[in-house]
Amino acid sequence: MSKRTPSRIAAGLCALLWFGPAPLQAADVHMAFGEKIAPFCFPDTDSGIELDVMREALSYRGHTLVPHYYSFARIPVAFKAADVDAAMTDLGEDMLAWGAFYGDPAVLYDNVFFTLSERKLAIRKPEDLSGLTVLSFPGGAKRYPQWLDGVRKAGHYYEQNDQALQVLTLDRGRYDVILSDRNIFRYFTLQLKLNRSFKPKNVSIHEFVKIDPMNYRPVFRDKKIRDDFNAGLRHMKENGRVDAIFQKYLIEPKSE
């Protein structure tokens, strides 16, 4: 075997400095998402705010997102069973014991109470919900027992998976309070407004919990892929791509 001369070593170093490091191996990243969380996930088209952000963040260093859809409760189960390489959330279950590496939060779910402004309701503490009917997404009472246990025990708590109906039933006064994510409620309001006969009433928003970004983070089985995702996400936030993706799905329809 011939020895490398100093000139060859120098030439190699110059090439490395000029062209940069060799590209790292890209991977297909199989990731668990919720089945139907408009506008964050649309399984029929493999699109939505969350999928688009995840896909672009991973592609920053050459990785390809391969989404898999599960009921919300099965997302952490799929990760623990190694059916997927990553998951959109741990659903409140610590995944470190299962070999998870936590990524930075890509999106935030901001759950608030909605009421009709004409009702002039004030919701600042759990007791303010006394006597009011509340319609929530599935699992709301389990997530916020301090606020909703009393309503549930009084028989005034209901759940609805179709969140377009949440907007409609509040607008028609069938329920007093809606528990929903801000962006989900806005998305379905905008979709309903495409039907010109729907003229939504003004709503009031009542914040009742402080958002903790660390409560909703993606998990990865591979540390390098997690690091690549974080780098891509930072790049997207710096150049405005994350905001642009949100606006793509939440823009007000143009009236003709």
C-alpha positions as CSV (number, residue, x, y, z in Angstrom):
1,M,0.0,0.0,0.0
2,S,1.5,3.3,-1.0
3,K,2.0,6.1,1.5
4,R,0.1,9.3,1.0
5,T,2.4,12.2,0.4
6,P,2.1,15.5,2.2
7,S,1.1,17.2,-1.1
8,R,-1.8,14.7,-1.6
9,I,-3.0,15.2,2.0
10,A,-2.9,19.0,1.5
11,A,-4.8,18.6,-1.8
12,G,-7.4,16.5,0.0
13,L,-7.8,19.1,2.8
14,C,-8.2,21.9,0.2
15,A,-10.9,19.9,-1.6
16,L,-12.8,19.4,1.7
17,L,-12.6,23.1,2.5
18,W,-13.8,24.0,-1.0
19,F,-16.7,21.6,-1.5
20,G,-17.7,21.1,2.2
21,P,-18.3,17.8,4.0
22,A,-19.6,14.9,2.2
23,P,-23.4,14.7,2.3
24,L,-24.8,12.6,5.1
25,Q,-26.9,9.6,4.4
26,A,-30.6,10.5,3.9
27,A,-33.3,8.3,5.3
28,D,-37.0,7.6,4.9
29,V,-38.6,8.7,8.2
30,H,-41.8,6.7,9.0
31,M,-43.7,8.9,11.4
32,A,-47.0,8.5,13.2
33,F,-49.7,11.2,12.9
34,G,-53.3,11.5,14.0
35,E,-56.0,10.2,11.6
36,K,-58.0,13.4,11.2
37,I,-56.9,16.7,12.7
38,A,-57.8,19.4,10.2
39,P,-56.0,21.7,9.4
40,F,-53.0,20.0,10.9
41,C,-53.3,16.5,9.2
42,F,-55.2,15.5,6.1
43,P,-54.5,11.8,5.5
44,D,-56.2,11.7,2.1
45,T,-53.7,14.0,0.7
46,D,-50.7,13.6,3.1
47,S,-50.9,17.3,3.8
48,G,-51.8,19.8,6.5
49,I,-49.9,22.3,8.6
50,E,-48.2,19.7,10.8
51,L,-47.3,17.4,7.9
52,D,-46.0,20.2,5.7
53,V,-43.8,21.6,8.5
54,M,-42.4,18.2,9.4
55,R,-41.8,17.3,5.8
56,E,-39.9,20.4,5.0
57,A,-37.9,20.4,8.3
58,L,-36.7,16.8,7.6
59,S,-36.0,17.5,3.9
60,Y,-33.6,20.3,4.9
61,R,-30.9,17.6,5.3
62,G,-32.2,15.2,2.7
63,H,-34.7,13.0,4.7
64,T,-38.1,12.0,3.4
65,L,-41.2,11.9,5.5
66,V,-43.4,8.8,5.2
67,P,-46.6,9.5,7.3
68,H,-48.6,6.8,8.9
69,Y,-52.0,7.5,10.5
70,Y,-53.4,6.2,13.7
71,S,-56.1,7.1,16.2
72,F,-54.6,9.6,18.7
73,A,-54.4,7.0,21.5
74,R,-52.4,4.6,19.3
75,I,-49.7,7.1,18.3
76,P,-47.4,6.4,21.4
77,V,-48.3,2.7,21.1
78,A,-47.0,2.6,17.5
79,F,-43.7,4.3,18.6
80,K,-43.1,2.0,21.5
81,A,-43.8,-1.1,19.3
82,A,-41.2,0.3,16.8
83,D,-43.8,0.3,14.1
84,V,-42.6,3.8,13.2
85,D,-39.3,5.8,13.4
86,A,-41.0,8.9,14.9
87,A,-44.2,10.3,16.2
88,M,-45.9,13.7,16.1
89,T,-46.4,13.6,19.9
90,D,-45.9,11.4,23.0
91,L,-49.5,12.2,24.1
92,G,-48.2,13.1,27.5
93,E,-46.3,9.8,28.1
94,D,-42.6,10.0,28.7
95,M,-40.9,8.2,25.9
96,L,-37.3,8.4,27.1
97,A,-37.5,4.9,28.5
98,W,-38.4,3.7,25.0
99,G,-35.4,5.2,23.3
100,A,-36.9,8.5,22.2
101,F,-35.1,11.6,21.4
102,Y,-37.3,14.7,21.7
103,G,-37.4,17.3,18.9
104,D,-38.3,20.9,19.1
105,P,-42.1,21.7,18.9
106,A,-43.2,22.2,15.3
107,V,-46.7,23.4,16.0
108,L,-48.6,24.3,19.1
109,Y,-52.2,23.3,20.0
110,D,-53.8,26.3,21.8
111,N,-57.0,25.1,23.4
112,V,-59.4,27.8,24.5
113,F,-63.1,28.3,25.3
114,F,-65.3,29.9,22.7
115,T,-68.6,31.7,23.5
116,L,-70.9,33.9,21.5
117,S,-69.9,37.5,22.1
118,E,-73.6,38.5,22.4
119,R,-73.8,36.3,25.5
120,K,-71.2,38.5,27.3
121,L,-70.0,35.5,29.3
122,A,-66.8,35.7,31.4
123,I,-64.8,32.5,32.1
124,R,-61.9,33.1,34.4
125,K,-62.2,30.1,36.8
126,P,-63.8,26.6,36.7
127,E,-66.8,27.8,38.7
128,D,-67.7,30.2,35.8
129,L,-68.7,27.1,33.8
130,S,-71.4,26.2,36.3
131,G,-74.8,25.8,34.7
132,L,-73.3,26.1,31.2
133,T,-73.3,23.4,28.5
134,V,-69.8,22.6,27.1
135,L,-69.0,20.9,23.8
136,S,-65.5,19.6,23.5
137,F,-63.2,17.5,21.3
138,P,-62.9,13.9,22.5
139,G,-60.9,13.6,25.6
140,G,-61.2,17.2,26.7
141,A,-62.5,16.3,30.2
142,K,-59.6,14.0,30.8
143,R,-57.1,16.6,29.7
144,Y,-58.6,19.4,31.8
145,P,-60.3,17.7,34.8
146,Q,-59.9,20.8,37.1
147,W,-62.1,22.8,34.7
148,L,-64.5,20.2,33.3
149,D,-65.1,17.6,36.1
150,G,-67.9,19.7,37.6
151,V,-69.6,20.2,34.2
152,R,-69.3,16.5,33.4
153,K,-70.8,15.5,36.8
154,A,-73.7,17.9,36.3
155,G,-74.5,16.3,32.9
156,H,-73.7,19.4,30.9
157,Y,-70.5,18.1,29.2
158,Y,-70.6,16.7,25.6
159,E,-68.0,15.6,23.1
160,Q,-68.0,15.9,19.3
161,N,-65.3,14.5,17.0
162,D,-66.6,16.5,14.0
163,Q,-65.2,20.0,14.9
164,A,-67.1,21.7,12.0
165,L,-70.2,20.9,14.0
166,Q,-68.7,22.6,17.0
167,V,-68.6,25.9,15.1
168,L,-72.2,25.4,13.8
169,T,-73.7,24.4,17.1
170,L,-72.2,27.3,18.9
171,D,-73.3,29.7,16.2
172,R,-76.9,28.4,16.6
173,G,-76.8,28.6,20.4
174,R,-77.2,24.8,21.0
175,Y,-74.3,24.9,23.4
176,D,-73.0,27.7,25.6
177,V,-69.2,27.0,25.4
178,I,-67.0,25.2,22.9
179,L,-63.6,23.8,23.8
180,S,-61.3,23.8,20.8
181,D,-57.9,24.7,19.4
182,R,-57.8,28.3,18.0
183,N,-56.5,27.3,14.6
184,I,-58.9,24.3,14.3
185,F,-61.9,26.5,15.2
186,R,-60.7,29.2,12.7
187,Y,-60.2,26.7,9.9
188,F,-63.7,25.2,10.2
189,T,-65.2,28.7,10.4
190,L,-63.4,29.7,7.2
191,Q,-64.6,26.5,5.5
192,L,-68.2,27.1,6.5
193,K,-68.0,30.6,5.2
194,L,-67.4,29.2,1.8
195,N,-71.1,28.6,1.9
196,R,-72.4,32.1,1.5
197,S,-75.5,31.4,3.6
198,F,-73.3,31.0,6.7
199,K,-72.7,34.3,8.4
200,P,-70.9,33.5,11.7
201,K,-71.7,35.5,14.7
202,N,-68.8,37.1,16.6
203,V,-67.2,34.9,19.2
204,S,-65.3,35.6,22.4
205,I,-62.1,33.7,23.3
206,H,-61.4,32.7,26.9
207,E,-57.9,31.6,27.7
208,F,-57.8,29.2,30.6
209,V,-54.4,27.4,30.6
210,K,-50.9,28.6,29.8
211,I,-49.3,27.0,26.7
212,D,-46.2,25.0,27.4
213,P,-44.4,24.3,24.1
214,M,-42.6,21.3,25.8
215,N,-46.0,19.6,26.2
216,Y,-46.2,18.9,22.5
217,R,-43.0,17.7,20.9
218,P,-42.2,15.1,18.2
219,V,-40.2,12.1,19.2
220,F,-37.6,10.3,17.1
221,R,-35.8,7.0,17.5
222,D,-32.6,8.3,15.8
223,K,-30.7,11.1,17.5
224,K,-29.1,12.3,14.2
225,I,-32.4,12.5,12.5
226,R,-33.8,14.4,15.5
227,D,-30.9,16.9,15.2
228,D,-31.4,17.2,11.4
229,F,-35.1,17.9,12.0
230,N,-34.3,20.6,14.6
231,A,-31.9,22.3,12.3
232,G,-34.4,22.3,9.5
233,L,-37.2,23.6,11.8
234,R,-34.9,26.5,13.0
235,H,-34.2,27.3,9.4
236,M,-37.9,27.4,8.5
237,K,-38.7,29.6,11.4
238,E,-35.9,32.0,10.5
239,N,-36.9,32.4,6.9
240,G,-40.7,32.6,7.6
241,R,-41.7,29.2,6.1
242,V,-43.5,28.1,9.2
243,D,-45.7,31.2,9.2
244,A,-46.3,30.8,5.5
245,I,-47.5,27.2,5.9
246,F,-50.0,28.3,8.6
247,Q,-51.3,31.1,6.4
248,K,-51.7,28.7,3.5
249,Y,-54.4,26.8,5.5
250,L,-55.9,29.7,7.5
251,I,-56.2,32.5,5.0
252,E,-59.6,34.2,4.8
253,P,-61.5,33.2,1.6
254,K,-61.9,36.0,-0.9
255,S,-65.4,37.3,-1.4
256,E,-66.5,37.7,-5.0
